[in-house]
Structure formats: structure tokens, C-alpha cells
Amino acid sequence: MALRCDVLAVGTELLLGQIIDSNSAWMGGELAASGIDSLVQVKVGDNVGRIEVQLRRLLESADAVIMCGGLGPTHDDLTRDAIAAVMGVPQTRGTAPGLICPVTVGGVDKVVYAVPGVPHEMQDMMHRAILPDLRRRSGSAAVIASRVLRTWGESESGLNERLDHVIDQLEGPGTPTLAFLASGWEGLKVRLTAKATTIEECMVQLAEWEQVIRAELGDLVFGTDDDTMESVVLDLCRRQGLTLATAESVTGGLVGARLTATAGASDVFRGSIVSYASDVKQSLLGVGDGPVVSEAAARQMAHGVRELLGADVAVSLTGVAGPDEQDGQPVGTLYVGLVGPGFDLVHHTRLPGQREQMRQFSVITALGLLRPELANR
């Protein structure tokens, strides 16, 4: 059985939402990559009694616990006091660089690690001391690896239904586990996680089942692991020697921002016209009189920005983010114009969510509609 190491994050600021607990997520990934099971992550405020209670609870089941935060010289740095109470020993005062504390629980030897909440300090201690010590204690050569398939165009329940019979096959030994991760405008992720004695065995499992899932989902899969919809679209343009421009209304420049956040975008992306006002659409992009949330306006915006910026391919977005309807169109309405070599079309769709979520979904939806036009040329 693999060694289990759970995580206890200390700090009232984590509970109040003043700081996002990214440390626990990072530690979970590093533990998994080292073949160490981590089944529970807990956050607790700066109260020595409650810290002690949570630490004791975790140690009832886990072989090891990493405590993150609460190590320092101020009055609310209480991690050492809680560990001392569990160990039944006194502790000296002062700023500790980190602690490795052996603990016996019910006659079983366990260990508590304490690291600071400052991310670069915590990560250094994890790599230098904690992960090597956990691997030594585990005596196991288990390795865990994951493959993430990024999808767009289907709901989480829809994906689950499509893959229902595949999931049934992933319950036996030597098969990976599967999970869905809804990630906003990053897409809906399908994560396969394999565990084996070597990384090579993990890769064989992941490659085999990735092909099974791709066969079921087809073009819904737009990339893997660190791919984004914008990086995939830029790569498709790059391979074909095409330049790209965008005209944005409802998204207010979000598409251009996502594209330019991708390294190397400058050799493909010409620029964006944020034509938020109707008169800007008309004067710069040649949009005629009439509703600006319409198929005609989307097509004219795409043609206009393509000519204005001298691009091979253009994408336009006009729609209604809310809170009120516009031009007789309900909130969530999106028109996407696509113009390029061999295609000239407009897609009309209705997106869910509040104002900001609808705008973000518009970005990945528009680029997702452009992707097959480029891939099938």
C-alpha cells in the first residue's frame, strides 16, 4: 500500500478568501508525481486548539501530514505550538526554516512536516527535504502520471454520457482513473491518471486510453495538457502561413488579450479592433445601418477588420452580455463572423452565465469555431 500524506493549510486569511490556497494544490501535484497518495486537504484558521484538532484527525488516517503556513515570529504563527501539543513536547520560540517531526499515533510511527506559507520557500523545502524523505519512507517505486484532454462544445454531463461505457472499463487493475474538470474558458478537461512502477508503464496506459477517448469524442478534443484554444489556433495559422485579426464588441478585447498572452503570437496575430460603440463599428469596420447584434453586422465586422489590418483570417464577435437585452436579442446571444481562405460564414449561438462568464465563454467559443475551418483546409 502506498504511503499517504495529507495537507493541512494554516491561516485565517485562507478561510476569509483574502489569499487563495494555491500551495495545497501545488503540493498535491508534487505528491502525486512522486507516487505518494494525498487524499485529504484541510484549511484551518489561526487558533492553536483548532489546528491541533485538525492535525490529530489527519494523523488518524494519514502516514504523514504537511502543515503549510503559521511559521514565523508573529503572534498568529501557531503551527509549532500545535505540533508540540500533539508530540507532547515543548518547543523553542523563533522563526523556524521548517520542521520534520516524528509522531507516534496508536503505536504507529508517523511524521509531520511544517513549511512556511511563502510559496518559493515552501517549494524549495518540498524539493530538498520533504519529497525525498517521503520517498525513502514509502519504500515504493510507484509513479503517478496524468494526461489532460482539453475539450469544448459539450457539457460535463454530456461528456460523461458519451464516455459512460469507457468509464465502466476503467475500474479494473492496470487502468487509469478518469475525472472531468470544468475550467471555464480553458475548456472542459478530461483527466486520465495512471499509477505504475515506472513512468514508462504510466505512459503506455495513458497513450492507450487517450486513443479510446479520442475515438469517442472526436473533434470535441482540441488539445492536451498545456494546450489552450488560442495556442492551437495560432499554431494552425502558423503552419499554413496565415495571419489573424479580430474585431470585438461583446468581448471588449478579451480575444486579443488571450492570443497575445501566448508566446510567439506576434508572428501570426496582426491585432484587434475593439469596436464597442455602434458608430465605431460603422466608421472603422464598414458596418451598415441596422442592428449591430446580428448576422450581417458580424460578417461586416470580420470583412472590415481583415481589410483594415491586412490579415488572411479574421474573427468577429458581437453579442449581448447583459444585464439587459439589445436589439431585441436576449442575454447570452453571440454572433461570430469567420472570414479566410475558403470560408466566409457566421455562427449564431446562445451562451449561459452571468455577464463575465458569458464574455469568457464567447472567447473560447469563437476560437473553437475557427479551429475546424483552419484544420480542414
Buried (B, 14 or more C-beta within 10 A) or exposed (E): EEBBBBBBBBBBBBBEEEBEBEBBEBBBEBBBBBBBBBEBBBBBBBBBEBBBBBBBBBBEEBBBBBBBBBBBEEEBBBBBBBBBBBBEEEBEEEEBEBBBBEBEBEEEEBBBBBBBBBEEBBBBBBEEBBBEBBBEBBEBEBBBBBBBBBBBBBEEEEBBEBBEEBEEEBEEEEBBEBEBEEEEBBBBBBBBBBBBEEEEBBBBBBEEBBEBBBEBBEBBBBBBEEBBBBBBBBBBBBEBEBBBBBBBBBBBBBBBBBBBEBEEBEEBBBBBBBBBEBEBBBEBBBBEEEBBBBBBBBBBBBBBBBBBBEBBBBBBBBBBBBEEEBBEBEBBBBBBBBBBEEBEBBBEBEBEBEBEBBBBBBBBBBBBBBBEBBBEE
